[in-house]
């Protein structure tokens, strides 16, 4: 029998992102996980497959934007699919402020995240705070 996923998993996953807690994040990921980023050379952004590749891609988010936060989270789950809605905030390497809305679309297997697709608005930089 497959493990049932509900919004508490997505809430905890989101909290781990905001703590920049890579071991906690990876504990939510299925061994055959796939992460598709918001930007990259492919129609899906960039595709990272497997625990090691996904962990490296997750860690690069904090390397690029050290103060990254995903705020205003709202989460839904229906069967083996889920959605998280958020506002991404942080400071880019050039000092510009980032504030943009986005969603993650998830596929679950065996009570874990099998696929994480990221979709994010493309916005000009907001004024400095």
N, C-alpha and C positions, 0 to 999 in steps of 0.2 A: 504494500500500500504506500502510495506517495505521501510525503510530508506536506502538510497544508501550510501555506504562507499567508500571513495577514500583514496589515500595515505596521505592526510593531517591528517587523524585520526591517522595513524601509525606514522607519523612524530611527532605529538603532544604527543602520547603515549611514544615514545622513549625519547623525551625531558623530560617528567615527570620522567622516570626511572633515567636519568642522574642528575636530581635535587633531587632525593630521596624523591619525593613528593607523599606519599601514597594516600592522599585524591584525588589528580588529577588522579592518576592511576586508582583508583577504580571508578571514574566517567566515565571511558571508558568501564567498564565491565558490561555485562548483569547480571541481577539478578540471572540467572541460570548458572553462569559462571563455567568453569572448567579450571584448570591450571595443566599441566603435565610438571614436571621438567626434566632437562637433566639427572639427576642421581637419583637413589633410588632403592627400593627393587623390583619394578615391571618392566615388559618389557617396559612400558612407562615412567619409572623413578619413581616419586612419583605423585600421583593424588590427587589434592585438589579440592573439589567441594563446591560451594556456596560462597557468598560474604565474609563471615567472615573467612572461611578457606583460601580462595585465598589471602585476605589481610594479614593474618598471614604469609603465605608462601612468599609473595612479600617482606614483612618487614624483613624476615629472611635473604634475600640476602644481605642487608646492614649490618645486625648484623655480618654475616660471613665475609664479605669483605667491611669494612666501606668506602673505597675509590672507590667502584665499579663504572665503567663507561662502556657504550656500545657505541663504536665509529664507524666511517665509515659506518653509517647506509644507507641502500638502501632498498626501499620498493616497493612492487607490490600488486595490488588488482585486482581480477577478480571475479565479482559477489559477492558471499557470502564467498569467500576465499581470504586470503592475506598471504604475506610472508615479513618478515623483515630479512635482512642480517646484521651482525654486527661483531665487534671485541670487546670481553669482556676483560677489563683490571682492575687490582686492586692488592691489597696486601693481602695475606692470613694471618691468625692469627700467623703463624710461621715465618712471615716476607718474605716468598718467593713471588716472582712476578708472577702474572698470566697475560697471554696474549694469547687469544685463539679465533678462529673464530667460529661463530655459526649462526643459523637461528631460527626464530620463525615462526611457521605455524599457521595461525589464521582461525577460522570460525566465521562469523558475524551473528548476528540476531538483527533485529529492530535497526540497526545503531550502535550497540555496539559489543564488543568482547564477544563471547559466549565461545570459546575455544582457549586457548593459549598453543600450544605444543612447547617445547624448544628442540632443537638439537644442541649439542656443540661438537667440536673436543676434543679429549682426548690427552693432550700434556704433555710432561715432562716440568718441570719448566724452563723458560728461565733464562739466567744469570741476576744477579742483575743489575739494571740501574746505 
